[in-house]
Amino acid sequence: MTVADQPTNIAEQGKSKKMDRDEEAQAQPIPEEEKRAPMPPGTESVKGPPPPASKKKKKSAKKAPPREKNPKFKDLEETGAWGSMSTTEMYVGMVILAILLIGGGVAIALVVTGGEDPEPQIVAAPPRPTEAPTAAPTDVLPDSIVANVLQGIQDNPATASVANGLPVTAVAYQGLRDSPTASAQEKAMSWLLFDDEWEISAHALARWSMASIYYQLGGMNWTSQENWLSSESVCDWEGAKCEPISGSLREIDLFKNGLVGTIPVEFALLTSLQSLLLTENELSGTIPGAALGSLPNLSILYLDSNKLNGTVPVALADNGALNTLFVQFNMLTGIWPFPTEACPSGTMEPLDRFGLDCDRVSCSFGCCDSYNCYRRSDAPTDSRY
């Protein structure tokens, strides 16, 4: 090397050393304090060497591949149908399933409980304070029922006399049903006012009449007295029959039932009566012709095999409806007053069927035959003839 070349080599060597120092400086990590230190003013635009890369490598998150949707849900979103099933069909199916589940639950409950309804629990009411006893107010007694019954009795000529002497206030009949000194009519009114629970006041007169007949003929000793003086309809009393539609009393049949006494005139108040059968009892006294003859619909009357006396009253046929009359096996006398088919009369309708004691009651020749005539030897063995 020449002397002239030496400065050049020295300069090149200095430059080489400076580059080596720069590379070493770049290789060294920059302290955290220097990184966070603010840059001096006027040096923002000077770009320094980039910081060395961090030795720690960030783990890259692995993205899961997108899940494929169920084709049925995809259909539900895009078309509103579940596969081949529409939304409406799906809702209907859910409703049917709910009904089946409810029905199944009820069936299981019935099987478990045995199908019996649970007995209702009765909760006792709280005790009421004891009240001092007071007398029953007399102003609530049914005086109007008494007035209506008495008016009905007085309006019928055959029974008008019965109303004489009967009390006109309800309170006067209290306790008379069981009184040994009270009349049959008073006992009947007492029963009607204080024991009868029938609520139709329009039937009060008929119910009083039936009760009066019961007491007059010894009803407490009858062979059969079912429902008499009960709160049932008179149509359900023993021997009574009514029209099925109107409910009016049509027939009373007390055949061989132990009736004792005279025939009550109260029968006249049963104006719808068509048949009255009182055969084979212990009836005595005379036949109340005016009372029975006033019944506008009475067409059949059986009074045979009793202890009746007197004559056969012509008034029995006053209603113009009577066509059947049997009075044999009694102690009646006199003359048979009615025309028959064999002996017609211009003033009266003939009887279709009848029976009488021809050895006691006189009958015109040709009017009575063997079918209608009875004699003492023909009487029943248990008859009181």
Contacts in CASP RR format, 6 or more apart in sequence:
PFRMAT RR
TARGET T0000
AUTHOR 0000-0000-0000
METHOD contacts of the structure
MODEL  1
MTVADQPTNIAEQGKSKKMDRDEEAQAQPIPEEEKRAPMPPGTESVKGPP
PPASKKKKKSAKKAPPREKNPKFKDLEETGAWGSMSTTEMYVGMVILAIL
LIGGGVAIALVVTGGEDPEPQIVAAPPRPTEAPTAAPTDVLPDSIVANVL
QGIQDNPATASVANGLPVTAVAYQGLRDSPTASAQEKAMSWLLFDDEWEI
SAHALARWSMASIYYQLGGMNWTSQENWLSSESVCDWEGAKCEPISGSLR
EIDLFKNGLVGTIPVEFALLTSLQSLLLTENELSGTIPGAALGSLPNLSI
LYLDSNKLNGTVPVALADNGALNTLFVQFNMLTGIWPFPTEACPSGTMEP
LDRFGLDCDRVSCSFGCCDSYNCYRRSDAPTDSRY
1 9 0 8 1.000
26 49 0 8 1.000
27 52 0 8 1.000
29 52 0 8 1.000
30 51 0 8 1.000
30 52 0 8 1.000
35 51 0 8 1.000
69 77 0 8 1.000
71 83 0 8 1.000
72 82 0 8 1.000
72 83 0 8 1.000
75 81 0 8 1.000
75 82 0 8 1.000
75 83 0 8 1.000
76 82 0 8 1.000
76 83 0 8 1.000
76 87 0 8 1.000
80 86 0 8 1.000
80 87 0 8 1.000
81 87 0 8 1.000
82 90 0 8 1.000
138 171 0 8 1.000
141 169 0 8 1.000
141 170 0 8 1.000
141 171 0 8 1.000
141 193 0 8 1.000
142 170 0 8 1.000
142 193 0 8 1.000
143 168 0 8 1.000
143 169 0 8 1.000
143 170 0 8 1.000
144 201 0 8 1.000
145 170 0 8 1.000
145 192 0 8 1.000
145 193 0 8 1.000
145 201 0 8 1.000
145 204 0 8 1.000
146 167 0 8 1.000
146 168 0 8 1.000
146 169 0 8 1.000
146 170 0 8 1.000
146 173 0 8 1.000
146 189 0 8 1.000
146 193 0 8 1.000
147 168 0 8 1.000
148 201 0 8 1.000
148 204 0 8 1.000
148 205 0 8 1.000
149 189 0 8 1.000
149 192 0 8 1.000
149 204 0 8 1.000
149 205 0 8 1.000
149 208 0 8 1.000
150 163 0 8 1.000
150 166 0 8 1.000
150 168 0 8 1.000
152 205 0 8 1.000
152 269 0 8 1.000
153 159 0 8 1.000
153 160 0 8 1.000
153 162 0 8 1.000
153 163 0 8 1.000
153 166 0 8 1.000
153 205 0 8 1.000
153 269 0 8 1.000
154 160 0 8 1.000
154 163 0 8 1.000
156 268 0 8 1.000
156 269 0 8 1.000
156 294 0 8 1.000
157 290 0 8 1.000
157 294 0 8 1.000
158 265 0 8 1.000
158 268 0 8 1.000
158 288 0 8 1.000
158 290 0 8 1.000
158 291 0 8 1.000
158 294 0 8 1.000
159 265 0 8 1.000
159 266 0 8 1.000
159 268 0 8 1.000
159 269 0 8 1.000
159 291 0 8 1.000
162 185 0 8 1.000
162 265 0 8 1.000
162 266 0 8 1.000
166 185 0 8 1.000
166 186 0 8 1.000
166 189 0 8 1.000
167 173 0 8 1.000
167 186 0 8 1.000
167 189 0 8 1.000
170 193 0 8 1.000
173 186 0 8 1.000
173 189 0 8 1.000
173 190 0 8 1.000
173 193 0 8 1.000
173 194 0 8 1.000
174 190 0 8 1.000
174 194 0 8 1.000
175 190 0 8 1.000
175 194 0 8 1.000
176 182 0 8 1.000
176 186 0 8 1.000
176 187 0 8 1.000
176 189 0 8 1.000
176 190 0 8 1.000
177 187 0 8 1.000
177 190 0 8 1.000
177 191 0 8 1.000
177 194 0 8 1.000
177 195 0 8 1.000
179 186 0 8 1.000
179 187 0 8 1.000
182 190 0 8 1.000
184 212 0 8 1.000
184 215 0 8 1.000
184 216 0 8 1.000
184 264 0 8 1.000
185 212 0 8 1.000
185 215 0 8 1.000
187 211 0 8 1.000
187 215 0 8 1.000
188 208 0 8 1.000
188 209 0 8 1.000
188 211 0 8 1.000
188 212 0 8 1.000
188 214 0 8 1.000
188 215 0 8 1.000
189 208 0 8 1.000
191 211 0 8 1.000
191 229 0 8 1.000
192 204 0 8 1.000
192 207 0 8 1.000
192 208 0 8 1.000
192 211 0 8 1.000
195 229 0 8 1.000
196 207 0 8 1.000
196 229 0 8 1.000
196 231 0 8 1.000
197 231 0 8 1.000
198 207 0 8 1.000
198 231 0 8 1.000
198 232 0 8 1.000
198 233 0 8 1.000
203 234 0 8 1.000
205 269 0 8 1.000
206 234 0 8 1.000
206 249 0 8 1.000
206 269 0 8 1.000
206 270 0 8 1.000
207 234 0 8 1.000
209 266 0 8 1.000
209 267 0 8 1.000
209 269 0 8 1.000
209 270 0 8 1.000
210 228 0 8 1.000
210 234 0 8 1.000
210 237 0 8 1.000
210 240 0 8 1.000
210 270 0 8 1.000
211 229 0 8 1.000
212 264 0 8 1.000
212 266 0 8 1.000
213 264 0 8 1.000
213 266 0 8 1.000
213 267 0 8 1.000
214 225 0 8 1.000
214 228 0 8 1.000
214 229 0 8 1.000
216 261 0 8 1.000
216 262 0 8 1.000
216 264 0 8 1.000
216 266 0 8 1.000
217 259 0 8 1.000
217 260 0 8 1.000
217 261 0 8 1.000
217 264 0 8 1.000
217 283 0 8 1.000
218 259 0 8 1.000
218 260 0 8 1.000
218 261 0 8 1.000
219 225 0 8 1.000
219 228 0 8 1.000
219 259 0 8 1.000
221 258 0 8 1.000
221 260 0 8 1.000
222 228 0 8 1.000
222 238 0 8 1.000
222 254 0 8 1.000
222 257 0 8 1.000
222 258 0 8 1.000
222 259 0 8 1.000
223 256 0 8 1.000
223 257 0 8 1.000
223 258 0 8 1.000
224 238 0 8 1.000
224 257 0 8 1.000
225 238 0 8 1.000
226 237 0 8 1.000
226 238 0 8 1.000
227 236 0 8 1.000
227 237 0 8 1.000
227 238 0 8 1.000
228 237 0 8 1.000
228 238 0 8 1.000
230 236 0 8 1.000
230 237 0 8 1.000
233 242 0 8 1.000
234 240 0 8 1.000
234 242 0 8 1.000
234 249 0 8 1.000
235 241 0 8 1.000
235 242 0 8 1.000
235 247 0 8 1.000
235 249 0 8 1.000
238 254 0 8 1.000
238 257 0 8 1.000
239 251 0 8 1.000
239 252 0 8 1.000
239 253 0 8 1.000
239 254 0 8 1.000
240 249 0 8 1.000
240 251 0 8 1.000
240 252 0 8 1.000
241 249 0 8 1.000
241 250 0 8 1.000
241 251 0 8 1.000
241 252 0 8 1.000
241 253 0 8 1.000
242 248 0 8 1.000
242 249 0 8 1.000
242 250 0 8 1.000
243 250 0 8 1.000
243 272 0 8 1.000
248 272 0 8 1.000
249 270 0 8 1.000
249 272 0 8 1.000
249 273 0 8 1.000
250 272 0 8 1.000
250 273 0 8 1.000
250 274 0 8 1.000
250 275 0 8 1.000
251 273 0 8 1.000
251 274 0 8 1.000
251 275 0 8 1.000
251 276 0 8 1.000
251 277 0 8 1.000
252 270 0 8 1.000
252 273 0 8 1.000
252 275 0 8 1.000
252 276 0 8 1.000
252 277 0 8 1.000
253 275 0 8 1.000
253 277 0 8 1.000
254 277 0 8 1.000
254 278 0 8 1.000
254 281 0 8 1.000
255 277 0 8 1.000
255 278 0 8 1.000
255 279 0 8 1.000
255 280 0 8 1.000
255 302 0 8 1.000
256 279 0 8 1.000
256 280 0 8 1.000
256 281 0 8 1.000
257 281 0 8 1.000
258 281 0 8 1.000
258 282 0 8 1.000
259 278 0 8 1.000
259 281 0 8 1.000
259 282 0 8 1.000
259 283 0 8 1.000
260 281 0 8 1.000
260 282 0 8 1.000
260 283 0 8 1.000
261 282 0 8 1.000
261 283 0 8 1.000
261 284 0 8 1.000
261 285 0 8 1.000
262 283 0 8 1.000
262 284 0 8 1.000
262 285 0 8 1.000
262 286 0 8 1.000
263 278 0 8 1.000
263 283 0 8 1.000
263 285 0 8 1.000
263 287 0 8 1.000
263 288 0 8 1.000
263 291 0 8 1.000
263 292 0 8 1.000
263 303 0 8 1.000
263 308 0 8 1.000
264 288 0 8 1.000
265 288 0 8 1.000
265 291 0 8 1.000
267 273 0 8 1.000
267 276 0 8 1.000
267 288 0 8 1.000
267 291 0 8 1.000
267 292 0 8 1.000
267 295 0 8 1.000
268 288 0 8 1.000
268 290 0 8 1.000
268 291 0 8 1.000
268 292 0 8 1.000
268 293 0 8 1.000
268 294 0 8 1.000
268 295 0 8 1.000
270 295 0 8 1.000
271 295 0 8 1.000
271 296 0 8 1.000
271 297 0 8 1.000
272 297 0 8 1.000
273 295 0 8 1.000
273 297 0 8 1.000
273 298 0 8 1.000
274 297 0 8 1.000
274 298 0 8 1.000
274 299 0 8 1.000
274 300 0 8 1.000
275 298 0 8 1.000
275 299 0 8 1.000
275 300 0 8 1.000
275 301 0 8 1.000
276 292 0 8 1.000
276 298 0 8 1.000
276 300 0 8 1.000
276 301 0 8 1.000
276 302 0 8 1.000
277 300 0 8 1.000
277 302 0 8 1.000
278 302 0 8 1.000
278 303 0 8 1.000
278 306 0 8 1.000
279 302 0 8 1.000
279 303 0 8 1.000
279 304 0 8 1.000
279 305 0 8 1.000
279 306 0 8 1.000
279 326 0 8 1.000
280 304 0 8 1.000
280 305 0 8 1.000
280 306 0 8 1.000
280 380 0 8 1.000
280 382 0 8 1.000
280 383 0 8 1.000
281 305 0 8 1.000
281 306 0 8 1.000
282 306 0 8 1.000
282 307 0 8 1.000
282 384 0 8 1.000
283 303 0 8 1.000
283 306 0 8 1.000
283 307 0 8 1.000
283 308 0 8 1.000
284 306 0 8 1.000
284 307 0 8 1.000
284 308 0 8 1.000
284 309 0 8 1.000
285 307 0 8 1.000
285 308 0 8 1.000
285 309 0 8 1.000
285 310 0 8 1.000
286 308 0 8 1.000
286 309 0 8 1.000
286 310 0 8 1.000
286 311 0 8 1.000
286 313 0 8 1.000
287 303 0 8 1.000
287 308 0 8 1.000
287 310 0 8 1.000
287 312 0 8 1.000
287 313 0 8 1.000
287 316 0 8 1.000
287 327 0 8 1.000
287 332 0 8 1.000
288 313 0 8 1.000
289 313 0 8 1.000
289 315 0 8 1.000
289 316 0 8 1.000
290 313 0 8 1.000
290 315 0 8 1.000
290 318 0 8 1.000
292 298 0 8 1.000
292 301 0 8 1.000
292 316 0 8 1.000
293 315 0 8 1.000
293 316 0 8 1.000
293 317 0 8 1.000
293 318 0 8 1.000
293 319 0 8 1.000
293 322 0 8 1.000
294 318 0 8 1.000
294 319 0 8 1.000
295 319 0 8 1.000
296 319 0 8 1.000
296 321 0 8 1.000
297 319 0 8 1.000
297 321 0 8 1.000
298 319 0 8 1.000
298 321 0 8 1.000
298 322 0 8 1.000
299 321 0 8 1.000
299 322 0 8 1.000
299 323 0 8 1.000
299 324 0 8 1.000
300 323 0 8 1.000
300 324 0 8 1.000
301 316 0 8 1.000
301 322 0 8 1.000
301 324 0 8 1.000
301 325 0 8 1.000
301 326 0 8 1.000
302 324 0 8 1.000
302 326 0 8 1.000
303 325 0 8 1.000
303 326 0 8 1.000
303 327 0 8 1.000
303 330 0 8 1.000
304 326 0 8 1.000
304 327 0 8 1.000
304 328 0 8 1.000
304 329 0 8 1.000
304 330 0 8 1.000
304 355 0 8 1.000
305 328 0 8 1.000
305 329 0 8 1.000
305 330 0 8 1.000
305 379 0 8 1.000
305 380 0 8 1.000
305 383 0 8 1.000
305 384 0 8 1.000
305 385 0 8 1.000
306 329 0 8 1.000
306 330 0 8 1.000
306 384 0 8 1.000
307 330 0 8 1.000
307 331 0 8 1.000
307 384 0 8 1.000
308 327 0 8 1.000
308 330 0 8 1.000
308 331 0 8 1.000
308 332 0 8 1.000
309 330 0 8 1.000
309 331 0 8 1.000
309 332 0 8 1.000
309 333 0 8 1.000
310 331 0 8 1.000
310 332 0 8 1.000
310 333 0 8 1.000
310 334 0 8 1.000
311 332 0 8 1.000
311 333 0 8 1.000
311 334 0 8 1.000
311 335 0 8 1.000
312 327 0 8 1.000
312 332 0 8 1.000
312 334 0 8 1.000
312 336 0 8 1.000
312 337 0 8 1.000
312 338 0 8 1.000
312 356 0 8 1.000
312 361 0 8 1.000
313 337 0 8 1.000
314 337 0 8 1.000
314 338 0 8 1.000
316 322 0 8 1.000
316 325 0 8 1.000
316 338 0 8 1.000
317 337 0 8 1.000
317 338 0 8 1.000
317 348 0 8 1.000
317 349 0 8 1.000
320 348 0 8 1.000
320 349 0 8 1.000
322 351 0 8 1.000
323 349 0 8 1.000
323 351 0 8 1.000
323 352 0 8 1.000
323 353 0 8 1.000
324 351 0 8 1.000
324 352 0 8 1.000
324 353 0 8 1.000
324 354 0 8 1.000
325 338 0 8 1.000
325 351 0 8 1.000
325 353 0 8 1.000
325 354 0 8 1.000
325 355 0 8 1.000
326 353 0 8 1.000
326 354 0 8 1.000
326 355 0 8 1.000
327 355 0 8 1.000
327 356 0 8 1.000
327 357 0 8 1.000
328 355 0 8 1.000
328 356 0 8 1.000
328 357 0 8 1.000
328 374 0 8 1.000
329 357 0 8 1.000
329 374 0 8 1.000
329 378 0 8 1.000
329 379 0 8 1.000
329 380 0 8 1.000
329 383 0 8 1.000
329 385 0 8 1.000
330 357 0 8 1.000
330 385 0 8 1.000
331 360 0 8 1.000
331 385 0 8 1.000
332 356 0 8 1.000
332 357 0 8 1.000
332 360 0 8 1.000
332 361 0 8 1.000
333 360 0 8 1.000
333 361 0 8 1.000
334 360 0 8 1.000
334 361 0 8 1.000
334 362 0 8 1.000
335 361 0 8 1.000
335 362 0 8 1.000
335 363 0 8 1.000
336 356 0 8 1.000
336 361 0 8 1.000
336 362 0 8 1.000
336 363 0 8 1.000
336 364 0 8 1.000
336 367 0 8 1.000
336 368 0 8 1.000
338 348 0 8 1.000
338 350 0 8 1.000
338 351 0 8 1.000
338 354 0 8 1.000
339 345 0 8 1.000
339 346 0 8 1.000
339 348 0 8 1.000
339 349 0 8 1.000
339 350 0 8 1.000
339 351 0 8 1.000
339 367 0 8 1.000
340 350 0 8 1.000
340 351 0 8 1.000
340 354 0 8 1.000
340 367 0 8 1.000
340 368 0 8 1.000
340 372 0 8 1.000
341 350 0 8 1.000
341 351 0 8 1.000
341 352 0 8 1.000
342 366 0 8 1.000
342 367 0 8 1.000
342 368 0 8 1.000
342 369 0 8 1.000
343 350 0 8 1.000
343 364 0 8 1.000
343 366 0 8 1.000
343 367 0 8 1.000
344 350 0 8 1.000
354 372 0 8 1.000
355 372 0 8 1.000
355 373 0 8 1.000
355 374 0 8 1.000
356 363 0 8 1.000
356 368 0 8 1.000
356 372 0 8 1.000
356 373 0 8 1.000
356 374 0 8 1.000
357 373 0 8 1.000
357 374 0 8 1.000
357 375 0 8 1.000
357 376 0 8 1.000
358 368 0 8 1.000
358 372 0 8 1.000
358 373 0 8 1.000
358 374 0 8 1.000
358 375 0 8 1.000
359 375 0 8 1.000
359 376 0 8 1.000
363 372 0 8 1.000
363 373 0 8 1.000
376 385 0 8 1.000
379 385 0 8 1.000
END
